[in-house]
Amino acid sequence: MPLRAARPKPLRFWEPTRPTWRQAIRQVRLWLAIILLLALAAIAHVYDRYAHPPRIEAVTEPFTRCGYGRAANCVIDGDSFHIGERTIRVVGIDAAELAGKCEAERARAETSTRALQDWLNRGPFRMASNPHEPTDKYRRELMTVTRTNADGSEDRLAAYMTRHGGARPYAGGARGGWC
């Protein structure tokens, strides 16, 4: 029987070995740090959202138009009104200014001011503030204004004003002209 020659062993430059726990953690520590930071950011976001709920207040008083000798509760224009010494700006809409640049803007401002006064005088409503942005640059309190209807549905002032009051939706930023 002929003798077979033994096959030479292949050259290996590295031997596959199982890493120790310490080596394994060292290899994935960057990913572990990223995951930990993302988890902490998510927890902080949830805490911030629920630790500071919006302040909600009910309003039942009637409103007039603002002017000389008027009552404490009055409508300034189509997107803001007074309650006592406080000035409230309705969130989500932009209305034309009563002292507008052209006749079309002033007419639209009058329509939206009347619509706002009518909505406010329909009955009790609630105002909710955003704790993260309580006022605007003019120090007016930013409020979301709603009313619960008899059937349980919610009537939002901003939606009413964009449908019937001559206002337009507004989420901040630059505003276009009315003329």
C-alpha positions as CSV (number, residue, x, y, z in Angstrom):
1,M,0.0,0.0,0.0
2,P,1.5,3.3,-1.0
3,L,2.0,5.9,1.6
4,R,0.2,9.1,1.2
5,A,2.0,12.3,1.9
6,A,0.6,14.4,4.7
7,R,-1.0,17.6,3.6
8,P,0.6,20.7,4.8
9,K,-1.3,22.7,7.3
10,P,-2.6,26.0,5.8
11,L,-1.0,29.2,7.0
12,R,-3.2,31.3,9.3
13,F,-2.4,34.8,10.2
14,W,-5.0,35.0,12.9
15,E,-6.7,32.4,15.0
16,P,-10.4,32.9,15.5
17,T,-11.0,33.0,19.2
18,R,-14.0,34.0,21.2
19,P,-13.6,37.5,22.8
20,T,-13.9,37.9,26.5
21,W,-16.8,39.9,27.9
22,R,-14.5,42.9,28.5
23,Q,-13.4,42.8,24.8
24,A,-17.0,42.5,23.6
25,I,-18.1,45.5,25.6
26,R,-15.2,47.5,24.4
27,Q,-16.2,46.8,20.8
28,V,-19.8,47.9,21.2
29,R,-19.4,50.7,23.8
30,L,-20.0,53.5,21.2
31,W,-23.3,51.9,20.2
32,L,-24.3,51.5,23.9
33,A,-23.5,55.1,24.5
34,I,-25.7,56.2,21.6
35,I,-28.6,54.0,22.7
36,L,-28.3,55.3,26.3
37,L,-28.4,59.0,25.1
38,L,-31.4,58.4,22.9
39,A,-33.2,56.7,25.7
40,L,-32.5,59.6,28.1
41,A,-33.7,62.1,25.4
42,A,-36.9,60.2,25.0
43,I,-37.5,60.1,28.8
44,A,-36.8,63.8,29.1
45,H,-39.2,64.6,26.2
46,V,-42.0,62.5,27.8
47,Y,-41.4,64.0,31.3
48,D,-41.4,67.6,29.9
49,R,-44.7,67.0,28.0
50,Y,-46.6,65.5,31.0
51,A,-44.9,67.3,33.9
52,H,-46.1,70.7,32.6
53,P,-49.7,70.3,31.4
54,P,-51.4,73.3,29.8
55,R,-53.3,75.7,32.2
56,I,-57.0,75.6,31.4
57,E,-59.4,78.3,32.5
58,A,-63.1,78.8,31.9
59,V,-64.6,82.1,30.8
60,T,-68.3,83.0,31.2
61,E,-68.5,86.8,30.9
62,P,-69.8,88.7,27.9
63,F,-67.6,90.7,25.6
64,T,-67.9,94.1,24.0
65,R,-65.8,95.9,21.4
66,C,-62.7,97.6,22.9
67,G,-62.7,101.4,22.8
68,Y,-62.9,104.4,25.1
69,G,-65.0,103.7,28.2
70,R,-65.6,100.0,27.3
71,A,-65.8,97.0,29.7
72,A,-62.8,95.0,30.9
73,N,-63.8,92.1,28.6
74,C,-63.6,93.3,25.1
75,V,-62.5,92.3,21.6
76,I,-59.5,94.1,20.1
77,D,-59.5,92.7,16.6
78,G,-60.1,89.3,14.8
79,D,-57.5,87.4,16.7
80,S,-57.0,89.0,20.1
81,F,-59.2,90.2,23.0
82,H,-58.9,91.5,26.6
83,I,-60.0,89.8,29.8
84,G,-59.5,92.3,32.5
85,E,-55.9,93.6,32.3
86,R,-54.8,90.5,30.3
87,T,-54.5,90.5,26.5
88,I,-55.2,87.1,24.8
89,R,-54.0,86.1,21.3
90,V,-55.9,83.2,19.7
91,V,-53.5,80.5,18.6
92,G,-53.7,79.1,15.0
93,I,-55.1,82.1,13.2
94,D,-54.1,85.5,11.7
95,A,-56.7,88.2,11.1
96,A,-56.5,91.5,9.3
97,E,-55.7,94.6,11.3
98,L,-58.4,97.3,11.9
99,A,-55.8,100.0,11.1
100,G,-54.9,98.2,7.8
101,K,-53.1,99.5,4.8
102,C,-56.0,99.4,2.4
103,E,-59.8,99.4,2.5
104,A,-60.1,95.7,1.8
105,E,-58.0,94.9,4.8
106,R,-60.0,97.2,7.1
107,A,-63.2,95.7,5.8
108,R,-62.0,92.1,6.4
109,A,-60.7,93.2,9.9
110,E,-64.2,94.5,10.8
111,T,-65.8,91.2,9.7
112,S,-63.3,89.1,11.7
113,T,-63.7,91.3,14.8
114,R,-67.5,90.9,14.7
115,A,-67.2,87.2,14.1
116,L,-64.8,86.8,17.1
117,Q,-67.1,88.8,19.4
118,D,-70.1,86.8,18.3
119,W,-68.3,83.5,19.0
120,L,-67.1,84.6,22.4
121,N,-70.6,85.8,23.4
122,R,-72.3,82.5,22.4
123,G,-71.6,81.0,25.9
124,P,-69.0,79.7,28.2
125,F,-65.6,78.7,26.7
126,R,-62.2,77.4,27.8
127,M,-58.8,78.8,27.2
128,A,-55.7,76.5,27.3
129,S,-52.2,77.9,27.3
130,N,-49.1,76.2,26.0
131,P,-46.5,76.0,28.9
132,H,-43.6,76.0,26.4
133,E,-44.7,79.2,24.7
134,P,-47.0,81.2,27.0
135,T,-46.7,84.6,25.3
136,D,-45.7,86.2,22.0
137,K,-43.3,89.0,21.4
138,Y,-45.9,91.6,22.2
139,R,-46.5,89.9,25.7
140,R,-50.0,88.7,24.7
141,E,-50.9,85.4,26.3
142,L,-51.2,82.7,23.6
143,M,-54.3,80.6,24.1
144,T,-56.2,77.8,22.3
145,V,-59.9,78.7,22.7
146,T,-62.5,75.9,22.6
147,R,-66.1,75.3,23.6
148,T,-68.0,72.0,24.2
149,N,-71.2,71.9,22.3
150,A,-74.5,70.4,23.6
151,D,-73.8,67.2,21.6
152,G,-70.4,66.8,23.3
153,S,-68.4,67.9,20.2
154,E,-65.7,70.5,20.5
155,D,-66.0,73.8,18.8
156,R,-62.5,75.4,18.2
157,L,-62.4,79.1,17.8
158,A,-59.5,79.0,15.3
159,A,-61.4,76.6,13.0
160,Y,-64.6,78.8,13.2
161,M,-62.6,81.9,12.4
162,T,-61.0,80.4,9.3
163,R,-64.3,79.1,8.1
164,H,-66.6,82.0,8.9
165,G,-64.6,84.9,10.3
166,G,-62.3,85.9,7.5
167,A,-59.1,84.8,9.3
168,R,-56.5,82.6,7.8
169,P,-54.5,79.7,9.4
170,Y,-51.3,80.8,11.0
171,A,-48.6,78.6,12.6
172,G,-45.9,81.3,13.1
173,G,-43.4,82.8,10.7
174,A,-43.9,85.3,7.9
175,R,-47.4,86.5,7.1
176,G,-48.7,87.7,3.8
177,G,-50.5,91.0,3.2
178,W,-54.3,91.4,3.1
179,C,-54.4,94.1,0.3
